[in-house]
Amino acid sequence: MPHDGSSPAEKSGPKRLTPETAAHSSHFCILPWIHLQIHQDATVFPCCRMDETFAYGRLDEKSLTEIFNDAPAKQIRATLLQDRPFDACRNCYYLEKIGKRSLRQDGLADYSDSLKLLAETEQDGSLESSALLYLNLRFSNVCNFKCRSCGPDSSTSWQAELKSHGFPLQAKSVRVAADVPNFWGSFDPHWKSLKHVYFAGGEPLLHDDHYSFLERLLENGRPDVSLSYNTNFSNLSFKGRSALAYWNRFKNVKISASFDGVGAHGELLRKGMDWQQTLHHFRLLRVMAPHVEFEVFPTVSVMNVFHITAALDEWIRVGMIRDKKHIQFNILNLPRHLNLNILNSEERDDLARHYREYLIRLKSSVGGELYGVIERELESVLRYFSPEIWHDERRRFRGMTDFLDHARGEKFLRLFPEHLGLFCGD
């Protein structure tokens, strides 16, 4: 804080946002004031949507508290404080442009009371308070799935498959808690301030450290911390520890289930999924932990962009999607060969027609609010397209799909014949 008796907002310098103006800014994000993401390899980022070329530092080199006021963290806060866009935040800005709700917007809605921290922030982005409210934790890249939209950095199953085919890999199994000295001690200043923890992976429910973290929350008297997960939902227990039993000790738990399709389609896209087992787990959750909120969170890529409508019908039929809170699309950005922009003009027109016809049928069968959400999600897919068609990536899509079909004994086109054109020239 300044030593001359004035507040940072009163200091001379570039025009800066106030809590009131920040709430309505199209650039400002509150997360750099309250949030950190810890990646599997101990790299710390401002959030999970941040361009990975911009990182705060590494947890095996500095503590969370030190990282929170190091130069990169101050840089992003200083930029946003002046209502200027931060280049590495482009993913959120683009989502908003195509009509999807962004993490930036969610943060402002959920943590509006933290806007008062702007008055405590120096012009250079320094912030005396470093009490974290929101953590994104990725303890390990251990995963039992090898999803076609993923890769070896985030899945040990992918690594094993590629190694079996002779690919030299730099990726390896990583476990941030095991590799960082005093990992658990780094959270000691923050147990009392935390409000929300988000777990991802790998597969978070297959990590010892996930359960250890929940135990430490409970030991510190924090069953009020809200928990949310991005999970493939294939396992509800690990080494004798039941996720359901833990979730019943917390007041607020949300599951964002990574399903990209249903039945054989979903099982091909997310190799390792057993759709019938998934349905069993969903029914078990509803009986054993009915307070847990469940959301279907499909990654929409070129592979399932047509199939997603059939999947929506099934998710609605089995009760996974009952109202507007239960579905949200994650539009794939990387890898580029699975990006929607590899579709040509004719394919994009076919998709738009397919969605229009689907929405006409859907409107007669679901409530207005749920219909509105699904309509908005499908329209955001259509708005995602850039004018350019990525012809080089179309060729790469063919090559990677052929490799995986051969390696796994699968036939992509047998289940997704709508993509025949992707295999016939450019």
C-alpha positions as CSV (number, residue, x, y, z in Angstrom):
1,M,0.0,0.0,0.0
2,P,1.2,3.6,-0.5
3,H,2.9,5.3,2.4
4,D,1.7,8.8,1.7
5,G,-1.8,8.3,3.0
6,S,-3.4,8.1,-0.5
7,S,-5.1,5.0,-1.9
8,P,-3.7,3.5,-5.1
9,A,-6.8,4.8,-7.0
10,E,-5.8,8.3,-6.0
11,K,-2.2,8.0,-7.2
12,S,-1.4,9.8,-10.4
13,G,-0.8,7.7,-13.5
14,P,-2.8,6.1,-16.3
15,K,-6.6,6.0,-16.0
16,R,-7.6,2.9,-14.1
17,L,-10.8,1.0,-13.5
18,T,-12.8,1.3,-10.4
19,P,-14.9,-1.6,-8.9
20,E,-17.9,-0.1,-10.6
21,T,-16.4,0.3,-14.1
22,A,-14.6,-3.0,-13.9
23,A,-17.9,-4.9,-13.6
24,H,-18.9,-3.6,-17.0
25,S,-15.6,-3.8,-18.8
26,S,-15.2,-6.0,-21.9
27,H,-11.6,-6.7,-21.0
28,F,-11.3,-6.8,-17.3
29,C,-11.1,-10.2,-15.5
30,I,-11.1,-10.6,-11.7
31,L,-9.3,-14.0,-11.7
32,P,-5.8,-12.6,-11.6
33,W,-6.7,-11.2,-8.2
34,I,-8.1,-14.3,-6.7
35,H,-7.2,-17.4,-8.7
36,L,-4.4,-19.7,-9.8
37,Q,-4.2,-22.8,-11.9
38,I,-1.6,-25.5,-11.0
39,H,-0.7,-27.6,-14.0
40,Q,0.5,-31.3,-13.9
41,D,4.1,-30.2,-14.5
42,A,4.1,-27.7,-11.6
43,T,3.7,-24.7,-14.0
44,V,1.3,-22.1,-12.5
45,F,-1.1,-20.1,-14.9
46,P,-3.6,-17.3,-14.2
47,C,-6.4,-19.7,-15.4
48,C,-7.1,-22.7,-17.6
49,R,-8.2,-20.5,-20.6
50,M,-4.9,-18.6,-20.6
51,D,-2.7,-19.0,-23.7
52,E,0.0,-21.4,-22.4
53,T,2.7,-19.2,-23.7
54,F,2.0,-17.0,-20.7
55,A,2.7,-18.6,-17.3
56,Y,3.3,-17.1,-13.8
57,G,6.1,-19.5,-12.9
58,R,6.7,-22.9,-11.4
59,L,5.6,-24.2,-8.0
60,D,8.8,-26.2,-7.7
61,E,10.8,-22.9,-7.8
62,K,8.6,-20.5,-5.8
63,S,5.7,-20.7,-3.4
64,L,2.1,-19.8,-4.3
65,T,2.4,-16.6,-2.3
66,E,5.6,-15.6,-4.1
67,I,4.2,-16.4,-7.5
68,F,1.0,-14.4,-6.8
69,N,3.0,-11.2,-6.6
70,D,5.9,-12.0,-9.0
71,A,6.4,-10.0,-12.2
72,P,4.0,-11.9,-14.6
73,A,1.1,-11.7,-12.1
74,K,1.7,-8.0,-11.6
75,Q,1.9,-7.5,-15.4
76,I,-1.5,-8.9,-16.1
77,R,-3.2,-7.1,-13.2
78,A,-1.6,-3.8,-14.2
79,T,-2.8,-4.2,-17.8
80,L,-6.3,-5.1,-16.9
81,L,-6.5,-2.4,-14.3
82,Q,-6.1,0.1,-17.1
83,D,-9.0,-1.5,-19.0
84,R,-6.6,-2.8,-21.7
85,P,-7.0,-6.3,-23.3
86,F,-4.4,-8.7,-22.3
87,D,-3.1,-10.6,-25.4
88,A,-2.9,-14.1,-23.7
89,C,-6.6,-13.7,-22.7
90,R,-7.7,-14.0,-26.3
91,N,-9.6,-17.3,-25.8
92,C,-12.1,-15.7,-23.5
93,Y,-12.5,-12.7,-25.7
94,Y,-13.1,-14.9,-28.7
95,L,-15.7,-17.0,-26.9
96,E,-17.6,-13.9,-26.0
97,K,-17.4,-12.7,-29.6
98,I,-19.2,-15.9,-30.8
99,G,-21.8,-15.7,-28.2
100,K,-20.5,-18.2,-25.6
101,R,-20.1,-17.4,-22.0
102,S,-16.5,-17.1,-21.0
103,L,-14.6,-17.9,-17.8
104,R,-13.9,-14.2,-17.5
105,Q,-17.6,-13.5,-17.4
106,D,-18.2,-16.3,-14.9
107,G,-15.5,-15.0,-12.7
108,L,-17.0,-11.5,-12.6
109,A,-20.4,-12.9,-11.8
110,D,-19.3,-15.3,-9.1
111,Y,-16.7,-13.1,-7.4
112,S,-18.1,-9.6,-7.8
113,D,-17.5,-8.9,-4.1
114,S,-13.8,-9.2,-4.8
115,L,-13.8,-6.1,-7.1
116,K,-13.0,-4.2,-3.9
117,L,-9.4,-5.5,-4.3
118,L,-8.9,-3.1,-7.1
119,A,-8.7,-0.3,-4.6
120,E,-5.8,-2.2,-2.8
121,T,-3.9,-2.7,-6.0
122,E,-0.8,-0.6,-6.9
123,Q,-0.4,0.8,-10.4
124,D,2.2,-1.8,-11.2
125,G,-0.2,-4.6,-10.3
126,S,1.2,-5.3,-6.8
127,L,-1.4,-6.6,-4.4
128,E,-0.8,-6.8,-0.6
129,S,-3.5,-9.5,-0.1
130,S,-2.6,-12.9,-1.6
131,A,-5.5,-14.9,-0.2
132,L,-6.6,-17.3,-2.9
133,L,-10.3,-17.9,-3.3
134,Y,-10.3,-20.2,-6.3
135,L,-7.9,-22.9,-7.3
136,N,-7.7,-25.1,-10.5
137,L,-5.7,-28.2,-9.6
138,R,-4.3,-30.8,-12.1
139,F,-2.4,-33.2,-9.9
140,S,-1.3,-35.6,-12.6
141,N,-1.6,-36.6,-16.2
142,V,-2.4,-40.2,-15.3
143,C,-5.5,-41.1,-17.3
144,N,-7.2,-44.4,-18.2
145,F,-8.6,-42.9,-21.4
146,K,-7.0,-42.1,-24.7
147,C,-9.5,-39.7,-26.2
148,R,-9.0,-38.8,-29.9
149,S,-9.1,-35.1,-29.0
150,C,-6.3,-35.5,-26.4
151,G,-2.7,-36.5,-26.5
152,P,0.3,-37.8,-24.5
153,D,0.9,-34.7,-22.5
154,S,-2.4,-35.1,-20.7
155,S,-2.9,-38.8,-20.8
156,T,-0.5,-41.6,-19.8
157,S,-2.7,-44.1,-21.8
158,W,-1.9,-42.0,-24.9
159,Q,1.8,-42.2,-24.1
160,A,1.7,-46.0,-23.7
161,E,-0.1,-46.4,-27.1
162,L,2.4,-44.2,-29.0
163,K,5.4,-45.8,-27.4
164,S,4.0,-49.2,-28.4
165,H,4.1,-48.0,-32.0
166,G,7.7,-46.8,-31.8
167,F,7.1,-43.1,-31.3
168,P,9.9,-41.3,-29.3
169,L,8.3,-39.3,-26.6
170,Q,9.4,-36.6,-24.2
171,A,6.2,-36.7,-22.3
172,K,6.1,-38.8,-19.1
173,S,3.9,-39.5,-16.1
174,V,4.0,-36.4,-13.9
175,R,2.6,-35.9,-10.5
176,V,3.0,-32.3,-9.3
177,A,2.6,-33.0,-5.6
178,A,5.3,-35.7,-5.7
179,D,7.7,-33.4,-7.5
180,V,7.3,-30.2,-5.5
181,P,9.0,-29.9,-2.1
182,N,6.6,-28.8,0.7
183,F,3.7,-29.0,-1.8
184,W,1.1,-29.3,0.9
185,G,2.7,-26.6,3.1
186,S,2.3,-24.1,0.2
187,F,-1.5,-24.2,0.8
188,D,-1.2,-23.4,4.5
189,P,-1.9,-19.6,4.0
190,H,-4.9,-20.3,1.9
191,W,-7.0,-23.1,3.5
192,K,-9.2,-20.5,5.3
193,S,-9.7,-18.2,2.3
194,L,-10.6,-20.8,-0.4
195,K,-14.1,-20.8,-1.7
196,H,-13.9,-23.0,-4.8
197,V,-11.6,-25.8,-6.1
198,Y,-11.7,-27.2,-9.6
199,F,-10.1,-30.6,-10.3
200,A,-9.0,-31.8,-13.8
201,G,-6.4,-34.1,-15.0
202,G,-5.5,-36.5,-16.5
203,E,-8.4,-38.1,-14.8
204,P,-8.8,-36.4,-11.4
205,L,-10.6,-39.3,-9.7
206,L,-7.6,-41.6,-10.3
207,H,-5.2,-39.4,-8.3
208,D,-4.2,-40.1,-4.6
209,D,-3.6,-36.4,-4.2
210,H,-7.1,-35.4,-5.1
211,Y,-8.4,-37.4,-2.1
212,S,-5.6,-36.1,0.1
213,F,-6.6,-32.6,-0.8
214,L,-10.2,-33.2,0.2
215,E,-9.0,-34.7,3.5
216,R,-7.0,-31.5,4.2
217,L,-10.0,-29.3,3.4
218,L,-12.0,-31.3,5.9
219,E,-9.2,-31.2,8.5
220,N,-9.2,-27.4,8.2
221,G,-13.0,-27.3,8.7
222,R,-13.8,-26.4,5.1
223,P,-16.8,-28.6,4.0
224,D,-18.2,-25.3,2.7
225,V,-15.7,-25.1,-0.1
226,S,-17.4,-25.8,-3.4
227,L,-15.8,-28.5,-5.5
228,S,-16.1,-28.9,-9.3
229,Y,-14.7,-31.5,-11.6
230,N,-13.9,-32.2,-15.2
231,T,-13.9,-36.0,-15.3
232,N,-14.5,-38.8,-17.7
233,F,-16.7,-40.3,-14.9
234,S,-15.4,-43.8,-15.4
235,N,-14.4,-44.4,-11.8
236,L,-16.2,-43.4,-8.6
237,S,-13.6,-44.9,-6.2
238,F,-9.8,-45.3,-6.1
239,K,-7.7,-47.5,-3.9
240,G,-10.6,-48.1,-1.6
241,R,-11.6,-44.4,-1.3
242,S,-15.1,-43.5,-2.5
243,A,-15.6,-40.2,-4.3
244,L,-19.3,-40.4,-3.5
245,A,-18.5,-40.7,0.3
246,Y,-16.3,-37.7,0.1
247,W,-18.8,-35.6,-1.9
248,N,-21.4,-36.3,0.7
249,R,-19.3,-34.5,3.2
250,F,-19.2,-31.3,1.1
251,K,-22.1,-28.9,0.6
252,N,-21.6,-28.0,-3.0
253,V,-20.2,-30.4,-5.7
254,K,-20.5,-30.1,-9.4
255,I,-19.5,-32.7,-12.0
256,S,-18.8,-31.6,-15.6
257,A,-18.7,-34.9,-17.4
258,S,-16.5,-35.2,-20.5
259,F,-18.8,-37.1,-22.9
260,D,-18.4,-36.4,-26.6
261,G,-21.0,-38.8,-27.8
262,V,-23.2,-41.7,-26.8
263,G,-23.0,-45.5,-27.3
264,A,-20.4,-46.7,-29.8
265,H,-19.8,-43.1,-31.1
266,G,-18.8,-41.9,-27.7
267,E,-16.7,-44.9,-27.0
268,L,-14.7,-44.4,-30.2
269,L,-14.1,-40.7,-29.5
270,R,-13.1,-41.2,-25.9
271,K,-11.3,-44.6,-26.0
272,G,-11.8,-46.3,-22.7
273,M,-15.4,-45.2,-22.2
274,D,-18.0,-47.9,-21.5
275,W,-21.3,-46.2,-22.2
276,Q,-23.4,-48.7,-20.2
277,Q,-21.0,-48.3,-17.2
278,T,-21.3,-44.6,-17.5
279,L,-25.1,-44.8,-17.3
280,H,-24.7,-47.0,-14.2
281,H,-22.4,-44.5,-12.5
282,F,-24.9,-41.7,-13.3
283,R,-27.8,-43.6,-11.7
284,L,-25.6,-44.5,-8.7
285,L,-24.7,-40.8,-8.3
286,R,-28.4,-39.8,-8.3
287,V,-29.2,-42.3,-5.6
288,M,-26.0,-42.0,-3.4
289,A,-25.2,-38.3,-3.7
290,P,-28.4,-36.6,-5.0
291,H,-27.1,-33.1,-4.1
292,V,-24.3,-33.3,-6.6
293,E,-24.9,-31.2,-9.6
294,F,-24.3,-33.0,-12.9
295,E,-23.5,-31.2,-16.2
296,V,-22.7,-32.8,-19.6
297,F,-19.6,-31.0,-20.9
298,P,-18.8,-32.3,-24.4
299,T,-15.8,-31.1,-26.4
300,V,-17.2,-30.2,-29.8
301,S,-14.7,-31.0,-32.5
302,V,-14.9,-31.7,-36.2
303,M,-15.4,-35.4,-35.3
304,N,-18.6,-35.1,-33.4
305,V,-20.0,-31.8,-34.7
306,F,-22.9,-33.6,-36.5
307,H,-23.3,-36.4,-34.0
308,I,-23.8,-33.9,-31.1
309,T,-27.5,-33.6,-31.9
310,A,-28.1,-37.3,-31.5
311,A,-26.1,-37.3,-28.3
312,L,-28.2,-34.4,-26.9
313,D,-31.3,-36.4,-27.5
314,E,-29.9,-39.4,-25.6
315,W,-28.6,-37.3,-22.7
316,I,-32.0,-35.7,-22.4
317,R,-33.7,-39.1,-22.6
318,V,-31.7,-40.7,-19.8
319,G,-32.1,-37.6,-17.5
320,M,-28.5,-36.3,-17.7
321,I,-29.9,-33.0,-19.2
322,R,-33.0,-31.9,-17.4
323,D,-32.7,-28.1,-17.4
324,K,-30.5,-25.3,-18.6
325,K,-27.8,-25.9,-16.0
326,H,-27.0,-29.4,-17.3
327,I,-25.3,-28.7,-20.7
328,Q,-22.4,-26.6,-21.8
329,F,-20.2,-27.0,-24.9
330,N,-16.5,-26.8,-24.9
331,I,-15.5,-25.9,-28.5
332,L,-12.2,-27.5,-29.3
333,N,-9.3,-25.1,-30.3
334,L,-6.4,-27.6,-30.3
335,P,-5.2,-29.8,-31.9
336,R,-5.7,-27.9,-35.1
337,H,-6.4,-30.9,-37.2
338,L,-9.7,-31.5,-35.2
339,N,-10.7,-27.8,-35.3
340,L,-14.0,-27.0,-36.9
341,N,-12.3,-24.8,-39.4
342,I,-11.1,-27.8,-41.5
343,L,-14.7,-28.1,-42.7
344,N,-15.2,-26.6,-46.2
345,S,-18.0,-24.3,-47.3
346,E,-20.4,-27.1,-48.4
347,E,-19.9,-29.0,-45.1
348,R,-20.5,-25.9,-43.1
349,D,-23.8,-25.3,-45.0
350,D,-24.8,-28.9,-44.3
351,L,-24.1,-28.4,-40.6
352,A,-26.1,-25.2,-40.4
353,R,-29.1,-27.0,-42.1
354,H,-28.7,-30.0,-39.8
355,Y,-28.8,-27.8,-36.7
356,R,-31.9,-25.8,-38.0
357,E,-33.8,-29.0,-38.7
358,Y,-32.8,-30.4,-35.3
359,L,-33.9,-27.2,-33.4
360,I,-37.3,-27.3,-35.1
361,R,-37.8,-30.9,-33.8
362,L,-36.4,-30.1,-30.4
363,K,-38.7,-27.1,-29.7
364,S,-41.7,-29.4,-29.5
365,S,-40.2,-31.7,-26.9
366,V,-38.3,-29.6,-24.3
367,G,-39.0,-26.6,-22.1
368,G,-38.3,-23.1,-23.2
369,E,-35.2,-22.4,-21.0
370,L,-33.5,-25.7,-21.9
371,Y,-34.3,-25.2,-25.6
372,G,-32.9,-21.7,-25.4
373,V,-29.6,-23.0,-24.0
374,I,-29.2,-25.7,-26.6
375,E,-30.1,-23.3,-29.3
376,R,-27.4,-20.9,-28.1
377,E,-24.8,-23.6,-27.8
378,L,-25.4,-24.9,-31.3
379,E,-25.4,-21.3,-32.7
380,S,-22.1,-20.7,-31.0
381,V,-20.7,-23.6,-33.0
382,L,-21.8,-22.1,-36.2
383,R,-20.3,-18.7,-35.3
384,Y,-17.0,-20.3,-34.5
385,F,-16.0,-20.7,-38.1
386,S,-13.4,-18.4,-39.6
387,P,-13.6,-17.4,-43.3
388,E,-10.5,-19.5,-44.0
389,I,-10.7,-23.2,-44.6
390,W,-7.7,-25.0,-43.1
391,H,-6.8,-27.3,-46.0
392,D,-3.4,-28.4,-44.6
393,E,-5.2,-29.5,-41.4
394,R,-7.8,-31.5,-43.4
395,R,-4.9,-33.6,-44.7
396,R,-3.5,-34.0,-41.2
397,F,-6.9,-35.1,-40.0
398,R,-7.0,-37.9,-42.5
399,G,-3.5,-39.0,-41.6
400,M,-4.1,-39.0,-37.8
401,T,-7.5,-40.7,-38.2
402,D,-6.1,-43.4,-40.4
403,F,-3.3,-44.0,-37.9
404,L,-5.7,-44.4,-34.9
405,D,-8.1,-46.5,-36.9
406,H,-5.3,-48.9,-37.7
407,A,-3.7,-48.8,-34.2
408,R,-7.0,-49.4,-32.5
409,G,-8.8,-51.7,-34.9
410,E,-11.6,-49.1,-35.4
411,K,-13.4,-47.5,-38.4
412,F,-14.1,-43.9,-37.9
413,L,-16.2,-43.5,-41.1
414,R,-18.4,-46.5,-40.2
415,L,-19.8,-44.5,-37.3
416,F,-19.4,-41.0,-38.7
417,P,-20.2,-41.4,-42.5
418,E,-21.1,-37.7,-42.7
419,H,-17.4,-37.0,-42.8
420,L,-16.7,-39.0,-46.0
421,G,-15.8,-35.7,-47.7
422,L,-12.9,-35.2,-45.4
423,F,-11.3,-38.3,-46.9
424,C,-11.8,-37.3,-50.5
425,G,-9.3,-34.7,-51.5
426,D,-9.2,-31.2,-50.1
